[in-house]
Amino acid sequence: MLSIKNLTASINGTPVLKGIDLEIKAGEIHAIMGPNGSGKSTLGKVLVGHPAYEVTGGEVLYEGRNLFELAADERARAGIFMGFQHPIEVPGVSNAAFLRLAYNKKAEAEGRDELDPLEFDDFIHEKIKLVAMKEEFLDRSLNEGFSGGEKKRNEILQMAVLEPKLAILDELDSGLDIDALRVLGDAVNKLQRPDRALLIITHFPRILETIQPQFVHVLSGGRILKSAGKELATELEDRGYDWVLEEAAAGGAR
Amino acid sequence: MSSTLNVVTSQEYKYGFVTDIEADSVAPGLNEDVIRFISAKKGEPDWLLEFRLKAYRHWLTMTEPDWAKVAYPKPDFQKIVYYSAPRPKKPQYASMDEVDPELRRTFEKLGVPIHEQEALAGVAVDVVFDSVSVTTTYREKLATVGIIFCSFSEAVKSHPDLVKQYLGSVVPSSDNFYAALNSAVFTDGSFVYIPKGVACPMDLSTYFRINNKESGQFERTLIVAEEGASVSYLEGCTAPQFDTNQLHAAVVELVALDRASIKYSTVQNWYAGDKDGVGGIFNFVTKRGLCKGKGSHISWTQVETGSAITWKYPSCVLLGDDSIGEFYSVALTNHKQQADTGTKMIHIGRNTKSTIISKGISAGDSSNSYRGLVKVQPKAEGARNFSQCDSMLIGQSCSASTFPYIEVQNRSARVEHEATTSKIGEEQLLYFQQRGIPAEEAISMIINGFCKDVFRELPMEFAVEATKLLSLKLEGSVG
């Protein structure tokens, strides 16, 4: 589904990704872990087309197409979704109207029928149950005055509405209490299917107890230092990141 | 800003056509003879000529104000045509069919609902073309409930006492440079009188258009709502595209007596000049409402999207006890446009209340300032004001400023002021794009959300028009 080869990227001329290789197939769940400032969020932002980052080398194929030939909104309509770490607040734009526009843009791109406000109302009321969101949040302005946890709930609601093929979830657990994390983790699991894939970006292994990855990658200094199965997450929980960095440094020295 | 924030603001001005109509004009320039000519042309009574001459003589002693945060070459007042009227084929129009077909086509292009078939729209329209009011629809229907809605010139003829009583009573002819100029040379405008206890059954509307290249437009609007009367009035403006600047200096006076209510809505889309700031209207307007009676209510709603320079402060003088003044404004500037706009709320009576909601949007290289005065006079016991001034910036080279002036001379008064500045940045756009929404639609949605508190004050068709207009104006600014 997604094939990343020797990807390099920089921001304001400073290299942040220094050669990333990653293959994600349909049905897979990957976790990218790493210390703060390792470049793991950057990877997500580059994949969805954040304009502040410049791709300086390598290639990314998404379903066989060159991802970088698609504008950010085209990537989204092609099925790539990002659950943001810090979702922005938009005063005056109702959450429901935003969700409906997003849904209809995708429906239009896929040649499906668009939903009018009444139809969408029925549709969204089913979806909010999945993330246990209170109805009142639909009528409020998009993310405005939402707590950190409510914003994350809203991100997963958008994921449920758009049903992306590839969902990148950036630090979903930050700002979430343990119960909310379980609810959203379960929701993400329910949305995962054999023809879809997940890329979980996280600093803490905690979230990976609910959303269990088959593959765990440690990213640091703009490179993937280690890739393994989900047992790596447990090991990171026990031992932290330093040993991976040391091992990599030793490997590089050899 | 990256490539998305620069493509969305270069839309061409869609009302930039010129109508080829024979016009009856006076030579450019201003002196007492020109004023006498205008007055004679309109068959005015002596008192009105005196009003004009007095204003003119006072104007000669004044200098153009320069305190606003706008920079422009001062207009040469001797190069302006002060009277330009479409020359009618017949002196009077018995019906719309007799109006010059060219003119009718202009209004069709503008989408002015002037035909009888548009009765469904429920809007009565007065159309002011260059300087002269062309036609007023629905007059008879309104007259059955005693409402007078006609051109200003006609009001001078048919209701001279009312005009004499209220003209200049809210904006004195010596009020400011442009108001004085207007008082001297105004050629037409609209007059509305709502008698005691009558709620005007439909929205009244005036459509202003400047067509002549050298002409200035100096219209005069006077609205009087008697005790317990109410009216909603809409004003729309466009002008053709010329590479020279044209002057628009209007005066609007509103008078609300006991428990009367006047709602005045404007969508201003005068030609703004091109991307490089060549041409465009200089919009220097004085609008003021007097809440004269107890419990009277005046509400200004404006959506300012056009003009090269906007200098405009629709204000309320809250004289009657318990009177209410409101100002809801969206001002959008793009390219080289400059706007200095806001309001004045003068609290004189007891328990007077005012609300100010101002939303400024700047894009391109434009400059957008809010300037507002809240003044509470010593006897305004229990006066209350709430002001909120929000600015939004699109791109890197525009600017937004807020100049709130607060003068409180009564200890029981409560005045609140809130201000915010935000930016449509790449993070915001990315969020929308990441959900599959293209940048232009994203901007339009963000802007409409930002302006929601103002748009909901507009009559529905106007709100729809305003929404479209903002999107159109910003096309090309996000890149």
Contacts between the chains, C-beta under 8 A, distances in Angstrom:
chain1	res1	chain2	res2	distance
A	48	B	430	7.3
A	48	B	434	5.3
A	49	B	430	7.3
A	49	B	433	7.2
A	49	B	434	7.8
A	50	B	426	7.4
A	50	B	430	5.6
A	51	B	2	3.7
A	51	B	3	7.4
A	51	B	4	6.6
A	51	B	426	4.8
A	51	B	429	8.0
A	51	B	430	6.9
A	52	B	2	7.6
A	52	B	426	6.2
A	71	B	433	7.2
A	72	B	430	6.1
A	72	B	433	3.9
A	72	B	434	6.1
A	73	B	432	7.8
A	73	B	433	4.1
A	73	B	434	7.7
A	73	B	436	5.6
A	73	B	437	6.1
A	73	B	438	5.0
A	73	B	439	7.1
A	75	B	434	7.9
A	76	B	433	6.5
A	76	B	434	5.2
A	76	B	435	5.9
A	76	B	436	4.0
A	77	B	436	4.3
A	81	B	434	7.4
A	82	B	434	5.3
A	84	B	431	6.8
A	84	B	434	7.7
A	87	B	431	6.9
A	88	B	427	5.8
A	88	B	428	5.3
A	88	B	431	4.9
A	90	B	428	7.0
A	90	B	431	7.8
A	90	B	445	7.8
A	90	B	446	6.0
A	90	B	449	5.8
A	91	B	449	5.9
A	91	B	450	6.5
A	92	B	448	7.1
A	92	B	449	2.9
A	92	B	450	5.6
A	92	B	451	7.3
A	92	B	452	4.0
A	92	B	453	7.4
A	93	B	445	5.5
A	93	B	446	6.7
A	93	B	448	7.5
A	93	B	449	3.6
A	97	B	445	7.8
A	98	B	435	7.5
A	98	B	445	7.3
A	101	B	435	8.0
A	101	B	437	5.8
A	101	B	441	7.3
A	101	B	445	7.1
A	102	B	435	3.9
A	102	B	436	5.5
A	102	B	437	6.0
A	105	B	435	7.6
A	105	B	436	4.1
A	105	B	437	5.7
A	105	B	438	7.8
A	106	B	436	5.0
A	109	B	436	7.1
A	141	B	449	6.9
A	142	B	449	7.8
A	158	B	435	6.4
A	162	B	435	7.0
A	162	B	436	7.2
